[in-house]
């Protein structure tokens, strides 16, 4: 994940970057399409909000709302599951 900024709204976002080459891409393309379709319809306060998806020649970029507070893994390691 990378962080970015919407230049029109100045909103901070998270960007999930997926490479589109090799055997792994061919195996996971259907799962990625399904993940995007699910993210588009989910609306819940505990789920990161989907913003949009961009597809380039070599990568797919999924833009999501940025969750503050650092890495989820580190929070779970420190505080334990909720």
C-alpha positions in Angstrom: 0.0 0.0 0.0 1.0 3.5 -0.7 -0.5 6.8 0.4 -1.6 9.5 -1.9 -3.6 12.7 -2.1 -6.5 13.7 -4.2 -5.4 16.9 -5.8 -8.9 18.2 -6.3 -10.2 17.6 -2.7 -6.9 17.3 -0.8 -8.2 14.1 0.7 -5.5 11.6 1.8 -6.1 8.1 0.2 -4.5 4.7 0.3 -3.5 3.1 -3.0 -3.2 -0.7 -3.4 -1.0 -1.5 -6.4 -1.2 -4.9 -8.1 1.3 -5.9 -10.9 -0.4 -7.3 -14.0 2.3 -9.7 -15.2 3.3 -13.3 -14.8 1.5 -16.5 -13.6 0.3 -14.9 -10.4 -1.6 -12.2 -12.2 -3.3 -14.8 -14.5 -4.3 -16.9 -11.4 -5.6 -14.0 -9.4 -7.3 -11.8 -12.0 -10.7 -13.3 -11.2 -10.2 -12.8 -7.5 -9.2 -9.2 -8.0 -12.2 -8.5 -10.1 -14.4 -10.0 -7.4 -12.7 -8.0 -4.6 -13.3 -4.7 -6.5 -16.9 -5.5 -7.2 -17.4 -6.3 -3.5 -15.6 -3.2 -2.3 -17.9 -1.1 -4.6 -21.1 -2.2 -2.8 -19.9 -2.5 0.9 -20.8 0.4 3.2 -19.9 -0.1 6.8 -18.1 2.0 9.4 -15.5 -0.7 10.0 -14.6 -1.3 6.4 -12.3 0.9 4.4 -14.2 2.9 1.8 -13.5 2.1 -1.9 -13.0 5.2 -4.0 -12.1 4.0 -7.5 -9.9 1.8 -9.6 -7.4 2.7 -12.4 -6.0 0.1 -14.8 -2.7 0.7 -16.5 -0.6 -1.5 -18.8 1.5 -3.0 -16.0 -0.5 -2.3 -12.8 -4.0 -2.0 -11.3 -4.4 0.8 -8.8 -7.2 0.5 -6.2 -7.8 3.8 -4.4 -9.3 3.5 -0.9 -10.0 5.8 2.0 -6.9 6.1 4.2 -7.3 4.7 7.7 -5.4 6.7 10.3 -3.3 5.3 13.1 -0.6 3.4 11.2 -0.4 -0.2 10.1 -3.3 -2.5 11.1 -0.8 -5.4 11.8 1.1 -3.3 14.3 -2.1 -2.2 16.0 -3.3 -5.8 16.3 0.1 -6.9 17.6 0.1 -4.1 20.2 -3.6 -4.1 21.3 -4.8 -7.6 20.3 -8.0 -8.2 18.3 -11.1 -6.2 19.1 
